[in-house]
Amino acid sequence: MPGAQPVPAAQLAARDTQPEAVQARLAVLAEQIEDLRRQPGKDSSTSSKPPSSDSRTRSRSPVAADPVRAEAGQAAPGPAPPPPTRVTEYQVVAKKCPACGETATGAAPAGVTSLVQYGPEAHALLRQARVLYADETPARG
């Protein structure tokens, strides 16, 4: 190629030794990984660590897995928590035309009839609160 600069010999030598250095580093790292794999997992039963530091994925102890022992004195868990509330927000934009001054307003989706609407979950909660606190609410009059 015309105008191509020759590569100095020192750069070529450094480039040629680079893969060997990488291979040597990989061998050291692979050996360290194998050493770590051979070590027993440390948790509260094999070290002085507190039980709160144990991993959540640890297998259950034989005592807890025994259904006879589990029934004796241990309560069943309560009902599952309700799914998270879904919130949907629609924004209707109004823009004013700089040329004529007329304001154009976007349309809301079908079924959206007012500025603020509450879904069936909120209505059910409100009905439940009215029943629970009916004795505590002051009479209107």
C-alpha positions in Angstrom: 0.0 0.0 0.0 1.4 3.4 -0.8 2.0 5.6 2.2 1.7 2.8 4.7 4.1 3.2 7.7 6.3 0.2 8.6 5.5 -1.3 12.1 8.5 -1.1 14.4 9.9 -4.4 15.5 9.3 -3.6 19.2 5.5 -3.3 18.6 5.5 -6.6 16.7 7.3 -8.4 19.5 4.9 -7.0 22.1 1.9 -8.0 20.0 3.2 -11.5 19.6 3.8 -12.0 23.4 0.3 -10.7 24.3 -1.6 -13.9 23.5 0.8 -15.9 25.7 0.3 -13.5 28.6 -3.5 -13.8 28.2 -3.2 -17.6 28.1 -1.1 -17.6 31.3 -3.6 -15.3 33.1 -6.5 -17.6 32.0 -4.7 -20.6 33.4 -4.2 -18.9 36.8 -7.9 -17.8 36.9 -9.1 -21.3 36.0 -7.0 -22.8 38.8 -8.5 -20.3 41.2 -12.1 -21.2 40.1 -11.4 -24.9 40.7 -10.0 -24.2 44.2 -13.2 -22.2 45.0 -15.4 -25.0 43.7 -13.6 -27.6 45.9 -14.2 -25.5 49.0 -17.4 -26.5 51.0 -20.1 -23.9 51.1 -20.0 -21.9 54.2 -23.2 -21.2 56.1 -24.2 -21.0 59.8 -24.0 -24.8 60.1 -20.3 -25.0 58.8 -18.9 -21.8 60.2 -19.3 -19.2 62.9 -21.6 -17.1 60.6 -25.0 -16.2 62.0 -28.1 -17.9 60.5 -29.3 -14.6 59.1 -26.3 -14.6 56.7 -27.3 -17.9 55.1 -28.4 -18.0 51.5 -32.1 -18.1 50.8 -31.6 -21.0 48.3 -30.2 -23.3 51.0 -32.1 -26.6 51.1 -34.5 -27.1 54.0 -33.4 -29.0 57.0 -34.8 -32.6 57.5 -36.8 -31.4 60.5 -38.6 -28.7 58.6 -39.2 -31.1 55.7 -40.9 -33.7 58.0 -44.7 -33.1 57.6 -45.4 -34.7 61.0 -43.1 -32.2 62.8 -44.3 -29.4 60.6 -48.0 -29.9 61.6 -47.1 -30.0 65.3 -47.4 -26.5 66.5 -46.6 -24.6 63.3 -49.4 -22.5 61.8 -50.1 -22.5 58.1 -49.3 -19.4 56.2 -52.1 -16.8 55.6 -53.7 -16.0 52.3 -51.5 -14.7 49.5 -51.3 -10.9 49.2 -53.4 -9.3 46.6 -51.7 -8.5 43.2 -50.3 -5.0 42.9 -52.7 -2.3 41.9 -52.6 -1.4 38.2 -52.6 2.4 37.4 -53.3 3.6 33.9 -52.8 7.3 33.2 -54.1 9.0 30.1 -53.0 12.5 29.2 -55.1 14.6 26.9 -53.1 17.4 25.4 -54.5 20.8 24.3 -52.4 22.9 21.9 -52.9 26.5 20.7 -52.3 27.3 17.1 -49.7 30.1 16.8 -51.2 31.3 13.5 -54.9 31.5 14.2 -55.1 31.2 18.0 -57.5 28.2 18.0 -57.0 25.5 20.7 -57.1 21.9 19.6 -57.7 19.3 22.3 -56.9 15.6 21.9 -59.5 12.9 22.5 -59.5 10.6 25.5 -59.8 6.8 24.9 -63.2 5.2 24.8 -64.7 4.7 28.2 -62.8 7.6 29.8 -65.6 10.1 30.6 -64.2 12.4 33.3 -60.9 14.0 34.5 -60.5 11.5 37.3 -61.8 8.0 37.4 -61.4 5.1 39.8 -61.5 1.5 38.8 -63.4 -1.4 40.3 -60.7 -2.1 42.9 -60.9 1.4 44.3 -64.7 1.3 44.4 -64.6 -2.1 46.2 -62.2 -0.6 48.8 -64.5 2.4 49.3 -67.5 0.2 49.8 -65.6 -2.0 52.3 -64.4 1.1 54.2 -68.0 2.4 54.4 -69.2 -0.9 55.9 -66.2 -1.1 58.4 -66.5 2.4 59.6 -70.2 3.0 59.3 -70.6 3.5 63.1 -67.7 6.0 63.3 -68.8 8.4 60.5 -70.8 11.5 61.7 -74.3 11.8 60.4 -74.8 14.3 57.7 -77.6 16.7 58.1 
